[in-house]
Amino acid sequence: MNKKTRKFNDKKDYEIKQFKKQIDEKITELERTVDACDEIINNPKHHSVEKVQEAIKDYLLAEGALNGLELMADMMKNFEKKMADYYLELDSERIIKIEDKPELKLNRMDFRLLILSAFRYALGRMTYIVPVVANVIRESKDKIDSQAIDLIIQEIEDAEKRDGLGMACDIDVWLRLKKELEDFRSSKN
């Protein structure tokens, strides 16, 4: 991928993240409006008729907007999941092409360092590299030592706790990888 394409992708990722943030902020604002209107509607004797009518109107508008934004947020999550699946499909195609080439000879320590370095580079990024690295780890898990697998699982958990796994599509990729590695680890014990 050339610099121009990478810049374009990074910009798009940033714009999507900002858009999601705006949606979340608007949802919070609308939820507050609904709660405030709900309070007035449920206690009409403490307010004028006009105030209650205004609250009903605001409630209906806010509730409608809230439903629309929540639907939009769900659509964004589905889009990100589809993109993650698409990237995984692309990775599978790349792996098939790579298999035609001679195998790369690495000693255990170099292989371990390469896997951990790629993993740490990709963790938290919001680019195409996330599913690529996750797929390489997934396909190589039987060649990765148990300490490295434990380390990858732990670092995914730590990143998840601090909300550092990236966008929804990246979160899905990392959590799926973590589950597969945990299952693999369990099957070996």
C-alpha positions as CSV (number, residue, x, y, z in Angstrom):
1,M,0.0,0.0,0.0
2,N,1.5,3.4,-1.0
3,K,1.7,6.4,1.3
4,K,-1.2,8.2,-0.5
5,T,-3.6,5.2,0.0
6,R,-2.5,4.8,3.6
7,K,-3.1,8.5,4.3
8,F,-6.5,8.2,2.7
9,N,-7.4,5.1,4.8
10,D,-6.1,6.7,8.0
11,K,-8.2,9.8,7.2
12,K,-11.3,7.7,6.6
13,D,-10.8,5.7,9.8
14,Y,-10.4,9.0,11.7
15,E,-13.6,10.4,10.1
16,I,-15.6,7.3,10.9
17,K,-14.3,7.4,14.5
18,Q,-15.3,11.1,14.8
19,F,-18.7,10.4,13.2
20,K,-19.3,7.6,15.8
21,K,-18.3,10.0,18.6
22,Q,-20.8,12.6,17.4
23,I,-23.5,10.0,17.2
24,D,-22.7,8.8,20.8
25,E,-22.7,12.4,22.0
26,K,-26.1,13.1,20.3
27,I,-27.6,9.9,21.8
28,T,-26.5,11.0,25.3
29,E,-28.0,14.5,24.7
30,L,-31.3,13.1,23.4
31,E,-31.5,10.6,26.3
32,R,-31.2,13.5,28.8
33,T,-33.9,15.4,26.9
34,V,-36.2,12.3,27.0
35,D,-35.5,11.9,30.8
36,A,-36.2,15.6,31.5
37,C,-39.5,15.5,29.4
38,D,-40.5,12.3,31.1
39,E,-40.1,13.9,34.5
40,I,-42.5,16.8,33.4
41,I,-45.0,14.4,31.8
42,N,-45.1,12.1,34.8
43,N,-45.6,15.1,37.2
44,P,-48.1,17.3,35.3
45,K,-49.6,18.9,38.4
46,H,-46.3,20.7,39.1
47,H,-46.2,22.3,35.6
48,S,-48.4,24.5,33.4
49,V,-50.5,22.9,30.6
50,E,-48.2,24.6,28.0
51,K,-45.1,23.2,29.7
52,V,-46.6,19.7,29.7
53,Q,-47.6,20.0,26.0
54,E,-44.2,21.3,25.1
55,A,-42.6,18.4,27.0
56,I,-44.8,15.8,25.2
57,K,-43.8,17.3,21.8
58,D,-40.1,17.4,22.8
59,Y,-40.3,13.9,24.1
60,L,-41.8,12.5,20.9
61,L,-39.2,14.4,18.8
62,A,-36.3,13.3,20.9
63,E,-37.5,9.7,21.1
64,G,-37.9,9.6,17.3
65,A,-34.4,11.1,16.8
66,L,-33.0,8.7,19.4
67,N,-34.4,5.7,17.6
68,G,-33.0,6.9,14.3
69,L,-29.5,7.5,15.8
70,E,-29.5,4.1,17.5
71,L,-30.5,2.5,14.2
72,M,-27.6,4.4,12.5
73,A,-25.2,3.3,15.2
74,D,-26.3,-0.3,14.7
75,M,-25.8,0.0,11.0
76,M,-22.3,1.4,11.6
77,K,-21.5,-1.6,13.8
78,N,-22.8,-4.0,11.1
79,F,-20.8,-2.2,8.4
80,E,-17.6,-2.4,10.5
81,K,-18.2,-6.2,11.1
82,K,-18.7,-6.7,7.4
83,M,-15.5,-4.8,6.7
84,A,-13.6,-7.0,9.2
85,D,-15.0,-10.2,7.5
86,Y,-14.0,-8.8,4.1
87,Y,-10.5,-8.1,5.3
88,L,-10.3,-11.7,6.7
89,E,-11.4,-13.0,3.3
90,L,-8.7,-10.9,1.6
91,D,-6.1,-12.2,4.0
92,S,-7.1,-15.8,3.2
93,E,-6.7,-15.1,-0.5
94,R,-3.2,-13.6,0.2
95,I,-2.2,-16.6,2.2
96,I,-3.1,-18.9,-0.7
97,K,-0.9,-16.9,-3.0
98,I,2.0,-16.8,-0.4
99,E,1.8,-20.6,0.0
100,D,3.1,-20.9,-3.6
101,K,6.3,-19.2,-2.6
102,P,9.2,-20.9,-0.8
103,E,8.8,-21.1,3.0
104,L,10.6,-18.5,5.1
105,K,13.2,-20.1,7.4
106,L,13.2,-18.6,10.9
107,N,14.5,-19.9,14.2
108,R,12.0,-20.2,17.1
109,M,13.2,-17.0,18.8
110,D,13.1,-14.9,15.7
111,F,9.6,-16.2,14.8
112,R,8.4,-15.4,18.3
113,L,9.8,-11.9,18.2
114,L,8.3,-11.3,14.7
115,I,4.8,-12.5,15.9
116,L,4.9,-10.4,19.1
117,S,6.2,-7.3,17.3
118,A,3.5,-7.5,14.6
119,F,0.9,-8.1,17.2
120,R,1.9,-5.2,19.4
121,Y,2.2,-2.9,16.3
122,A,-1.4,-3.9,15.2
123,L,-3.1,-3.9,18.6
124,G,-5.2,-0.7,18.9
125,R,-4.6,0.4,15.3
126,M,-7.6,1.1,13.1
127,T,-6.2,0.0,9.8
128,Y,-6.2,-3.1,7.5
129,I,-3.2,-4.5,9.4
130,V,-5.4,-5.7,12.3
131,P,-7.1,-8.6,10.5
132,V,-3.9,-9.4,8.6
133,V,-1.9,-9.9,11.8
134,A,-4.7,-11.6,13.6
135,N,-5.0,-14.1,10.7
136,V,-1.3,-14.8,10.7
137,I,-1.4,-15.5,14.4
138,R,-4.5,-17.7,14.0
139,E,-2.9,-19.7,11.2
140,S,0.4,-20.0,13.1
141,K,-0.9,-20.7,16.6
142,D,0.5,-24.3,16.6
143,K,4.0,-22.8,15.9
144,I,3.8,-20.1,18.6
145,D,5.0,-21.1,22.1
146,S,2.5,-21.2,25.0
147,Q,4.2,-18.2,26.8
148,A,3.7,-16.0,23.7
149,I,0.1,-17.1,23.4
150,D,-0.5,-16.3,27.1
151,L,1.1,-12.9,26.5
152,I,-1.1,-12.2,23.4
153,I,-4.3,-13.1,25.3
154,Q,-3.2,-11.0,28.3
155,E,-2.4,-8.0,26.2
156,I,-5.8,-8.2,24.4
157,E,-7.5,-8.3,27.8
158,D,-5.5,-5.3,29.0
159,A,-6.3,-3.3,25.9
160,E,-10.0,-4.3,26.2
161,K,-10.1,-3.0,29.8
162,R,-8.7,0.4,28.7
163,D,-10.9,0.5,25.6
164,G,-7.8,0.3,23.4
165,L,-8.7,-2.4,20.8
166,G,-9.7,0.1,18.1
167,M,-12.9,0.4,16.2
168,A,-15.8,-2.1,16.5
169,C,-14.5,-4.2,13.6
170,D,-11.1,-4.4,15.2
171,I,-12.6,-5.2,18.6
172,D,-14.4,-8.1,16.9
173,V,-11.2,-9.4,15.3
174,W,-9.2,-9.2,18.5
175,L,-11.9,-10.8,20.7
176,R,-12.4,-13.6,18.2
177,L,-8.6,-14.2,18.1
178,K,-8.5,-14.2,21.9
179,K,-11.3,-16.8,22.1
180,E,-9.6,-19.0,19.5
181,L,-6.2,-18.8,21.4
182,E,-7.9,-19.6,24.7
183,D,-9.7,-22.6,23.1
184,F,-6.4,-23.7,21.5
185,R,-4.6,-23.3,24.9
186,S,-7.3,-25.3,26.6
187,S,-7.2,-28.1,24.0
188,K,-3.4,-28.5,24.6
189,N,-3.7,-28.8,28.3
